[in-house]
């Protein structure tokens, strides 16, 4: 058969698949590239979204924490302010009750100025203390040179005249007719001995005394402290700005969200713009127990939240910069990936072409090697005949030389054929059951004369307890052992070569040990490459194709095992074939 025909027939069955393979790989590569770009950009966007989500949650958490801290602090101030207001009102009421009692007992004969002078009434918390008679005339006062004043139109007089009650009354802020100062009137009803209305005991308190305790306290530029009645009328209000103290006294804030909340709660927090000055504040309030009053502490929201706002801006700036970095990194990665995909695609096409050429080579070698066997077997047969039946000694000698060379050439052809079959994927294993001891004996017998010819001791060590029969491809296992033994004998100048058979970690092991020159570490991987030996390439002093170890390694891999090497210069070498014992034991 012509050579060109051999090559065509070996390649033709798979030719359509080989032509389609590069196109399919290119299409797959493009699809994978698009998917990779989408994944990179998707990952970048996901990171950006996660970053902004984290920053948003951080900002919201800090905002909530800041507001809660401000609410807690202002409520604590409101508690302290309430306690101060209660002490002030309680002290004033004690003085008021004393004055009420004295007037009911002694009438107009009492000397209020003497009460103050003798310390029976503490005057530091009020502007004026006095008595209004049943007609509404301010008849008695602690002030010197007091002149009677008609107060019958005042609410704090009318409320006691028109109803019978001994409750303490706290008025709205009024401008005193006697003092000319703003004051809050605290009053109690005076009864005559017959129980009829006899007048009013009144104490006028400076509304700003309630807030004077906190004059030195820093509650911010827009902070406020307020005493407000449950009727919505401001009794006292102190701010940190330059507004006059009396600027907001008497203002009606009954329609504010703050007052609406007070209708439902005894204490609480609220954020809203003030009805008085329009500044948005964080307010905390507490009602004064037993009195129609509440104390309010507020801080300007913009001012109080300034540190938080600064941190928020820093977080937003950080997130913006990091988003730009992530996006830039994603775009750069996509660009580099596109570039890498182009290089990889060219390499893939080149590799596909190389693999296709390698398959053609392997198929050609397999075909041509197969065709070489027939003439070689004929040459071997005739050389055997000349060697044994030649007419004279010269003919027999030449016949022996031809016979030996032909057998060596046939062995090389067989190695090439096996290697080509493995590369082409046409090598198949044929498992049979056989005796392990017979296998070992056959392997040694094949090389005993070779070893004796080189003056080497060839021996075997078998571990006790090994299975007597195993199941695998006997021919290929014998081929591996033969290659290992042949190499060991070939490269060992003196000493011995031993085959050791043992089990280790559920593996059946065949170790070939020699006392040869050893193999340097840097060359140990090279000897398993095709057409290589430890000393140099196939042009070397030792005969052989350089395929033995490579072929043995591939056969061991096909059988589910491996070949390992332990060697050092001057210490010999040990090649160990390890095969899974559970796959080789007889069922």
C-alpha positions as CSV (number, residue, x, y, z in Angstrom):
1,X,0.0,0.0,0.0
2,X,1.5,3.5,-0.9
3,X,2.6,5.7,1.9
4,X,0.2,8.5,1.0
5,X,-2.7,6.1,1.1
6,X,-1.7,5.0,4.6
7,X,-1.7,8.5,5.9
8,X,-5.0,9.4,4.2
9,X,-6.8,6.3,5.6
10,X,-5.5,6.9,9.1
11,X,-6.7,10.5,9.2
12,X,-9.9,10.4,7.2
13,X,-12.4,8.9,9.8
14,X,-12.0,11.8,12.2
15,X,-11.2,14.6,9.7
16,X,-14.6,16.4,9.9
17,X,-14.4,16.5,13.7
18,X,-10.8,17.8,13.6
19,X,-11.9,20.6,11.2
20,X,-14.8,21.6,13.4
21,X,-12.9,21.4,16.7
22,X,-11.0,24.8,16.3
23,X,-14.2,26.5,15.2
24,X,-16.1,25.1,18.2
25,X,-13.3,26.0,20.6
26,X,-13.3,29.6,19.1
27,X,-17.0,29.9,19.6
28,X,-16.7,28.6,23.1
29,X,-13.8,31.0,23.8
30,X,-15.9,34.0,22.6
31,X,-18.8,32.9,24.8
32,X,-16.6,32.4,27.8
33,X,-15.0,35.8,27.1
34,X,-18.3,37.6,27.0
35,X,-19.3,35.8,30.2
36,X,-16.0,36.8,31.8
37,X,-16.5,40.5,30.8
38,X,-20.1,40.4,32.2
39,X,-18.8,38.8,35.4
40,X,-16.1,41.4,35.9
41,X,-18.4,44.3,35.3
42,X,-21.1,42.7,37.4
43,X,-18.6,42.1,40.2
44,X,-17.5,45.7,40.0
45,X,-21.0,47.0,40.1
46,X,-21.9,44.6,42.9
47,X,-18.9,45.9,44.9
48,X,-19.9,49.5,44.3
49,X,-23.5,48.8,45.3
50,X,-22.3,46.9,48.4
51,X,-20.0,49.8,49.2
52,X,-22.7,52.3,48.9
53,X,-25.1,50.1,50.8
54,X,-22.6,49.7,53.6
55,X,-21.8,53.5,53.7
56,X,-25.6,54.3,53.7
57,X,-26.2,51.9,56.6
58,X,-23.2,53.4,58.4
59,X,-24.5,56.9,57.8
60,X,-28.0,56.0,59.0
61,X,-26.7,54.2,62.0
62,X,-24.5,57.2,63.0
63,X,-27.4,59.5,62.4
64,X,-29.6,57.5,64.6
65,X,-26.9,57.2,67.3
66,X,-26.2,60.9,67.2
67,X,-29.9,61.8,67.5
68,X,-30.4,59.3,70.3
69,X,-27.4,60.7,72.2
70,X,-28.8,64.2,71.8
71,X,-32.2,63.1,72.9
72,X,-30.8,61.4,75.9
73,X,-28.6,64.4,76.9
74,X,-31.5,66.9,76.5
75,X,-33.8,64.7,78.5
76,X,-31.3,64.5,81.3
77,X,-31.1,68.3,81.2
78,X,-34.9,68.4,81.3
79,X,-35.0,66.2,84.3
80,X,-32.5,68.5,86.1
81,X,-34.5,71.5,85.0
82,X,-37.7,69.9,86.2
83,X,-36.1,69.3,89.6
84,X,-35.0,72.9,89.8
85,X,-38.5,74.1,88.8
86,X,-40.1,71.9,91.4
87,X,-37.8,73.1,94.1
88,X,-38.5,76.7,93.1
89,X,-42.2,76.3,93.1
90,X,-42.2,74.3,96.3
91,X,-40.2,77.0,98.1
92,X,-42.5,79.7,96.8
93,X,-45.6,77.7,97.7
94,X,-44.3,77.3,101.3
95,X,-43.9,81.1,101.6
96,X,-47.4,81.5,100.0
97,X,-49.0,79.1,102.5
98,X,-47.4,80.9,105.4
99,X,-48.7,84.2,104.2
100,X,-52.1,82.7,103.6
101,X,-52.3,81.4,107.1
102,X,-51.1,84.6,108.7
103,X,-53.6,86.7,106.9
104,X,-56.5,84.4,107.7
105,X,-55.4,84.6,111.4
106,X,-54.5,88.3,111.8
107,X,-56.0,90.1,108.8
108,X,-54.5,93.4,107.7
109,X,-52.3,93.5,110.9
110,X,-49.6,91.3,109.4
111,X,-46.2,92.9,108.5
112,X,-45.0,91.2,105.4
113,X,-41.8,93.2,105.3
114,X,-41.0,91.9,108.8
115,X,-41.6,88.3,107.7
116,X,-39.0,88.8,105.0
117,X,-36.6,90.7,107.2
118,X,-36.7,88.0,109.9
119,X,-36.2,85.2,107.4
120,X,-39.6,83.7,107.8
121,X,-40.0,84.1,104.1
122,X,-37.1,83.8,101.6
123,X,-37.2,86.6,99.2
124,X,-34.5,85.5,96.7
125,X,-36.9,83.7,94.4
126,X,-39.6,86.3,94.0
127,X,-40.2,89.9,92.9
128,X,-43.0,90.7,95.3
129,X,-45.2,89.1,97.9
130,X,-48.5,90.4,99.0
131,X,-52.3,90.2,99.7
132,X,-55.2,91.1,97.4
133,X,-58.5,91.7,99.3
134,X,-61.9,90.4,98.3
135,X,-62.5,93.4,96.1
136,X,-59.4,92.9,94.0
137,X,-57.2,95.6,95.6
138,X,-53.5,94.8,96.2
139,X,-53.5,96.0,99.8
140,X,-50.4,94.5,101.4
141,X,-46.9,94.0,99.9
142,X,-43.3,93.4,101.0
143,X,-42.3,96.4,98.9
144,X,-41.7,99.7,100.7
145,X,-44.1,102.6,100.1
146,X,-46.7,100.3,98.6
147,X,-49.8,101.9,97.3
148,X,-53.0,100.0,96.8
149,X,-53.6,98.8,93.2
150,X,-56.7,97.5,91.6
151,X,-56.1,93.9,90.3
152,X,-59.7,92.8,90.0
153,X,-59.3,92.2,86.3
154,X,-56.3,89.9,86.7
155,X,-56.9,86.2,86.0
156,X,-55.0,85.1,89.1
157,X,-57.6,87.0,91.2
158,X,-60.7,86.1,89.3
159,X,-59.9,82.3,89.2
160,X,-60.1,82.2,93.1
161,X,-63.0,84.6,93.4
162,X,-65.1,82.6,91.0
163,X,-64.5,79.1,92.4
164,X,-63.8,77.6,95.8
165,X,-60.5,75.8,95.6
166,X,-57.4,75.7,97.7
167,X,-55.2,74.7,94.8
168,X,-52.0,76.5,93.9
169,X,-52.6,78.7,90.8
170,X,-49.7,79.5,88.4
171,X,-50.6,82.3,86.1
172,X,-49.5,83.3,82.7
173,X,-46.6,85.8,82.6
174,X,-47.9,89.3,83.3
175,X,-46.2,92.7,83.5
176,X,-46.5,93.8,87.1
177,X,-48.4,97.1,87.7
178,X,-46.6,97.5,91.0
179,X,-43.1,96.4,90.0
180,X,-43.1,97.0,86.2
181,X,-41.4,93.6,85.7
182,X,-42.5,90.5,84.0
183,X,-43.6,87.9,86.6
184,X,-45.4,84.6,87.1
185,X,-48.1,85.0,89.7
186,X,-48.5,82.1,92.1
187,X,-51.6,82.4,94.2
188,X,-53.8,80.7,96.8
189,X,-57.3,81.6,97.9
190,X,-57.9,83.2,101.3
191,X,-61.1,82.3,103.1
192,X,-62.9,84.3,105.8
193,X,-64.0,82.5,109.0
194,X,-67.4,81.8,107.5
195,X,-65.7,80.2,104.4
196,X,-66.6,83.0,102.0
197,X,-64.0,84.5,99.7
198,X,-61.6,86.8,101.5
199,X,-59.0,87.5,99.0
200,X,-55.8,86.1,97.4
201,X,-52.3,85.5,98.7
202,X,-49.9,86.2,95.8
203,X,-46.2,85.8,95.1
204,X,-44.7,87.2,92.0
205,X,-41.7,85.1,90.7
206,X,-39.3,86.3,88.1
207,X,-39.8,83.8,85.2
208,X,-36.2,83.9,84.4
209,X,-35.2,82.6,87.8
210,X,-36.3,79.2,86.5
211,X,-33.6,79.3,83.8
212,X,-30.9,81.3,85.7
213,X,-29.4,78.1,87.0
214,X,-28.3,77.2,83.5
215,X,-26.9,80.6,82.4
216,X,-23.4,79.2,82.3
217,X,-24.4,75.9,80.6
218,X,-23.4,75.6,76.9
219,X,-26.3,74.2,75.0
220,X,-25.2,75.5,71.7
221,X,-25.9,78.6,69.7
222,X,-29.5,77.6,69.0
223,X,-30.2,75.9,72.3
224,X,-33.2,76.8,74.5
225,X,-34.6,76.1,77.9
226,X,-38.3,76.7,78.3
227,X,-41.0,76.5,81.0
228,X,-44.4,76.2,79.3
229,X,-47.8,75.8,80.7
230,X,-50.0,72.9,79.6
231,X,-52.2,75.6,78.1
232,X,-49.4,76.4,75.6
233,X,-48.4,79.7,77.1
234,X,-44.6,80.2,77.5
235,X,-43.8,81.1,81.1
236,X,-40.0,81.4,80.7
237,X,-37.6,80.9,77.9
238,X,-33.8,81.3,77.7
239,X,-31.8,81.1,74.5
240,X,-28.1,81.2,73.8
241,X,-28.4,84.0,71.3
242,X,-28.7,87.7,72.0
243,X,-32.6,87.8,72.1
244,X,-34.0,89.7,75.2
245,X,-35.1,87.4,78.0
246,X,-38.6,88.7,77.8
247,X,-38.8,88.4,74.0
248,X,-40.8,85.2,74.0
249,X,-42.5,85.3,77.4
250,X,-46.3,84.9,77.0
251,X,-46.2,83.5,73.5
252,X,-48.9,80.9,72.7
253,X,-47.5,77.7,71.2
254,X,-50.6,75.6,71.9
255,X,-50.8,74.5,68.2
256,X,-47.3,73.2,68.0
257,X,-46.4,69.5,67.6
258,X,-44.6,69.7,70.9
259,X,-47.8,70.6,72.8
260,X,-49.8,68.0,70.9
261,X,-47.3,65.4,72.0
262,X,-47.5,66.6,75.6
263,X,-51.2,65.9,75.6
264,X,-50.4,62.2,75.2
265,X,-47.0,61.8,77.0
266,X,-45.5,62.9,80.3
267,X,-42.0,63.0,78.7
268,X,-40.6,62.5,75.2
269,X,-38.7,63.8,72.3
270,X,-39.6,65.5,69.1
271,X,-37.8,67.2,66.2
272,X,-39.5,70.1,64.4
273,X,-39.0,73.8,63.4
274,X,-39.9,76.1,66.3
275,X,-43.2,78.1,66.0
276,X,-41.4,81.0,67.6
277,X,-38.1,81.5,65.7
278,X,-38.4,78.8,63.0
279,X,-35.1,77.0,64.0
280,X,-35.3,73.2,63.7
281,X,-34.4,71.7,67.1
282,X,-34.3,68.4,68.9
283,X,-36.6,68.8,71.9
284,X,-36.9,66.8,75.1
285,X,-39.7,67.6,77.6
286,X,-41.0,66.6,81.0
287,X,-44.2,67.5,82.7
288,X,-43.8,68.9,86.2
289,X,-45.6,66.5,88.5
290,X,-48.6,68.0,90.2
291,X,-48.5,71.3,88.3
292,X,-49.8,72.4,84.9
293,X,-46.3,73.0,83.7
294,X,-43.7,71.3,81.6
295,X,-40.0,72.0,81.1
296,X,-38.4,71.8,77.6
297,X,-34.8,71.6,76.6
298,X,-33.9,71.9,72.9
299,X,-30.7,72.0,70.8
300,X,-30.4,73.3,67.3
301,X,-30.4,70.2,65.0
302,X,-28.1,71.7,62.4
303,X,-25.6,72.8,65.0
304,X,-25.8,69.6,67.1
305,X,-25.6,67.3,64.1
306,X,-22.6,69.2,62.6
307,X,-20.0,66.5,63.6
308,X,-22.2,63.8,62.2
309,X,-22.6,65.8,59.0
310,X,-18.9,66.2,58.6
311,X,-18.4,62.4,59.1
312,X,-21.2,61.8,56.6
313,X,-19.5,63.9,54.0
314,X,-16.3,62.1,54.6
315,X,-18.1,58.7,54.2
316,X,-19.7,59.9,50.9
317,X,-16.3,61.2,49.6
318,X,-14.7,57.9,50.6
319,X,-17.4,55.9,48.9
320,X,-17.2,58.0,45.7
321,X,-13.4,57.6,45.5
322,X,-13.6,53.9,46.1
323,X,-16.4,53.5,43.6
324,X,-14.2,55.2,41.0
325,X,-11.3,53.0,41.9
326,X,-13.4,49.8,41.7
327,X,-15.0,50.9,38.4
328,X,-11.5,51.8,37.0
329,X,-10.2,48.4,38.2
330,X,-13.1,46.6,36.6
331,X,-12.7,48.4,33.3
332,X,-8.9,47.8,33.4
333,X,-9.5,44.1,34.2
334,X,-12.0,43.8,31.4
335,X,-9.5,45.4,29.0
336,X,-6.7,43.1,30.2
337,X,-9.0,40.1,30.0
338,X,-9.9,41.0,26.4
339,X,-6.3,41.3,25.6
340,X,-5.5,38.0,27.4
341,X,-8.4,36.3,25.7
342,X,-7.0,37.3,22.3
343,X,-3.6,35.9,23.2
344,X,-5.2,32.7,24.6
345,X,-7.3,32.3,21.5
346,X,-4.3,32.5,19.3
347,X,-2.5,30.0,21.5
348,X,-5.6,27.8,21.5
349,X,-5.7,27.8,17.7
350,X,-1.9,27.1,17.6
351,X,-2.3,24.3,20.1
352,X,-5.2,22.8,18.3
353,X,-3.1,22.8,15.1
354,X,-0.2,21.3,16.9
355,X,-2.4,18.6,18.5
356,X,-3.9,17.9,15.1
357,X,-0.4,17.5,13.6
358,X,0.6,15.4,16.6
359,X,-2.4,13.1,16.1
360,X,-1.6,12.8,12.4
361,X,2.0,11.9,13.4
362,X,0.9,9.4,15.9
363,X,-1.5,7.8,13.5
364,X,1.1,7.7,10.8
365,X,3.6,6.1,13.2
366,X,1.1,3.6,14.4
367,X,0.2,2.7,10.8
368,X,3.7,2.6,9.5
369,X,5.0,0.7,12.5
370,X,2.3,-1.9,12.0
371,X,3.3,-2.2,8.4
372,X,6.9,-2.7,9.3
373,X,6.2,-5.7,11.5
374,X,5.5,-8.0,8.6
375,X,8.8,-7.6,6.8
376,X,10.7,-7.5,10.0
377,X,9.2,-10.8,11.1
378,X,10.2,-12.2,7.8
379,X,13.8,-11.0,8.2
380,X,13.9,-12.4,11.7
381,X,12.7,-15.8,10.5
382,X,15.2,-16.0,7.7
383,X,18.0,-14.7,10.0
384,X,17.1,-17.4,12.5
385,X,17.3,-20.0,9.7
386,X,20.7,-18.7,8.6
387,X,21.9,-18.6,12.2
388,X,21.0,-22.2,12.8
389,X,21.2,-23.9,9.4
390,X,23.9,-21.8,7.6
391,X,26.4,-23.7,5.4
392,X,29.5,-22.4,7.1
393,X,30.5,-20.5,10.2
394,X,30.6,-17.1,8.5
395,X,27.1,-17.5,7.2
396,X,25.8,-18.5,10.7
397,X,27.7,-15.5,12.3
398,X,26.2,-13.1,9.8
399,X,22.8,-14.7,10.4
400,X,23.1,-14.2,14.1
401,X,24.0,-10.5,13.6
402,X,21.0,-10.0,11.3
403,X,18.8,-11.9,13.8
404,X,19.9,-9.8,16.8
405,X,19.6,-6.5,14.9
406,X,16.2,-7.4,13.5
407,X,14.8,-8.3,17.0
408,X,16.2,-5.0,18.4
409,X,14.6,-3.1,15.5
410,X,11.3,-5.0,16.1
411,X,11.4,-4.0,19.8
412,X,11.9,-0.3,18.8
413,X,9.0,-0.6,16.4
414,X,6.8,-2.1,19.1
415,X,7.7,0.7,21.5
416,X,6.9,3.3,18.9
417,X,3.6,1.6,18.0
418,X,2.6,1.4,21.7
419,X,3.4,5.0,22.3
420,X,1.5,6.1,19.2
421,X,-1.5,4.0,20.2
422,X,-1.6,5.6,23.6
423,X,-1.3,9.1,22.1
424,X,-4.0,8.3,19.5
425,X,-6.3,6.9,22.3
426,X,-6.4,3.5,20.7
427,X,-4.6,1.6,23.4
428,X,-6.9,-0.8,25.3
429,X,-6.2,-2.9,28.4
430,X,-7.3,-6.5,28.5
431,X,-7.7,-7.7,32.1
432,X,-7.1,-11.4,32.9
433,X,-6.5,-13.4,36.0
434,X,-3.0,-14.7,36.5
435,X,-0.5,-15.9,39.1
436,X,1.6,-13.1,40.7
437,X,4.6,-15.4,41.3
438,X,4.5,-16.6,37.6
439,X,4.5,-13.0,36.5
440,X,7.6,-12.2,38.7
441,X,9.4,-15.3,37.5
442,X,8.7,-14.4,33.8
443,X,10.0,-10.9,34.3
444,X,13.3,-12.2,35.8
445,X,13.7,-15.0,33.3
446,X,13.5,-12.5,30.4
447,X,16.5,-10.6,31.7
448,X,18.5,-13.2,33.6
449,X,21.0,-13.9,30.7
450,X,21.4,-10.1,30.1
451,X,22.3,-9.6,33.8
452,X,24.6,-12.6,33.9
453,X,26.3,-11.3,30.8
454,X,27.1,-8.0,32.6
455,X,28.2,-9.8,35.8
456,X,25.2,-8.6,37.9
457,X,23.3,-10.4,40.5
458,X,19.6,-10.4,39.6
459,X,17.2,-11.4,42.5
460,X,13.7,-11.0,43.9
461,X,12.2,-10.3,47.4
462,X,8.5,-10.9,47.8
463,X,6.6,-9.9,50.9
464,X,4.6,-12.6,52.7
465,X,0.9,-12.5,52.6
466,X,0.5,-11.1,49.0
467,X,-2.4,-12.3,46.9
468,X,-1.5,-15.4,44.9
469,X,-3.6,-14.3,41.9
470,X,-4.3,-10.8,40.6
471,X,-6.4,-9.4,37.8
472,X,-5.1,-6.8,35.3
473,X,-3.5,-6.6,31.8
474,X,-0.7,-9.2,32.3
475,X,1.0,-8.2,29.0
476,X,1.3,-4.5,29.9
477,X,2.3,-5.1,33.5
478,X,5.0,-7.5,32.3
479,X,6.0,-4.8,29.7
480,X,6.4,-2.2,32.5
481,X,8.5,-4.5,34.7
482,X,10.6,-5.6,31.7
483,X,11.4,-1.9,30.9
484,X,12.3,-1.1,34.5
485,X,14.5,-4.3,34.8
486,X,16.1,-3.7,31.4
487,X,17.0,-0.1,32.3
488,X,18.4,-1.1,35.7
489,X,20.6,-3.8,34.2
490,X,21.7,-1.6,31.3
491,X,22.9,1.3,33.4
492,X,24.4,-0.8,36.3
493,X,28.1,-1.6,35.8
494,X,28.6,-3.8,38.8
495,X,26.7,-5.0,41.9
496,X,23.1,-6.2,41.7
497,X,19.6,-5.5,40.6
498,X,16.6,-6.6,42.7
499,X,12.9,-6.7,42.2
500,X,10.9,-6.2,45.4
501,X,7.2,-7.0,45.5
502,X,5.2,-5.7,48.5
503,X,2.0,-4.0,49.5
504,X,1.8,-0.5,51.0
505,X,-1.3,1.6,51.8
506,X,-3.6,-0.6,49.7
507,X,-1.2,-0.5,46.8
508,X,0.6,-3.4,45.2
509,X,4.2,-2.2,44.7
510,X,7.0,-3.5,42.3
511,X,10.3,-1.8,43.2
512,X,13.4,-2.3,41.0
513,X,16.5,-1.4,42.9
514,X,20.0,-1.2,41.4
515,X,23.5,-0.3,42.5
516,X,24.1,1.9,39.4
517,X,25.6,5.4,39.3
518,X,22.3,7.1,40.4
519,X,20.5,10.0,38.8
520,X,20.9,13.7,39.8
521,X,17.8,15.4,41.0
522,X,17.7,17.9,38.1
523,X,17.6,15.1,35.6
524,X,15.0,12.8,37.3
525,X,12.1,14.4,35.6
526,X,13.8,14.4,32.2
527,X,14.1,10.6,32.0
528,X,10.3,10.2,31.8
529,X,10.2,12.3,28.7
530,X,10.1,10.6,25.3
531,X,13.4,10.0,23.6
532,X,15.4,11.1,26.7
533,X,17.8,9.3,29.0
534,X,19.6,10.6,32.1
535,X,22.9,11.3,30.3
536,X,21.8,13.0,27.1
537,X,19.4,12.5,24.1
538,X,19.1,9.4,22.1
539,X,22.6,9.9,20.7
540,X,24.4,8.4,23.7
541,X,26.6,5.4,24.7
542,X,23.6,3.3,25.9
543,X,21.3,1.7,23.3
544,X,17.6,2.2,23.3
545,X,14.9,4.5,21.9
546,X,14.4,6.6,25.1
547,X,10.7,5.5,25.1
548,X,10.9,2.8,27.8
549,X,10.2,4.9,30.9
550,X,7.8,7.3,29.1
551,X,5.8,4.3,27.8
552,X,5.9,2.6,31.2
553,X,4.6,5.8,32.9
554,X,1.7,6.1,30.5
555,X,0.8,2.4,30.9
556,X,0.9,2.7,34.7
557,X,-1.4,5.7,34.5
558,X,-3.8,3.8,32.3
559,X,-3.8,1.0,34.9
560,X,-4.7,3.5,37.7
561,X,-1.2,3.6,39.2
562,X,2.0,5.6,39.0
563,X,5.8,5.2,38.9
564,X,8.0,7.0,41.4
565,X,11.8,7.4,41.5
566,X,14.2,7.6,44.4
567,X,17.8,8.2,43.4
568,X,21.0,10.1,44.2
569,X,24.4,10.2,42.5
570,X,26.6,7.3,43.7
571,X,23.7,5.6,45.6
572,X,21.8,3.8,42.9
573,X,18.2,4.1,41.9
574,X,14.8,2.7,42.9
575,X,11.9,2.8,40.4
576,X,8.6,1.8,42.1
577,X,5.4,0.9,40.3
578,X,2.4,1.4,42.5
579,X,-1.0,-0.2,41.4
580,X,-4.2,-0.1,43.4
581,X,-4.5,-3.5,45.1
582,X,-8.3,-3.4,45.4
583,X,-8.6,-3.1,41.6
584,X,-6.2,-6.1,41.1
585,X,-7.5,-8.6,43.6
586,X,-9.6,-11.5,42.4
587,X,-13.3,-10.8,43.1
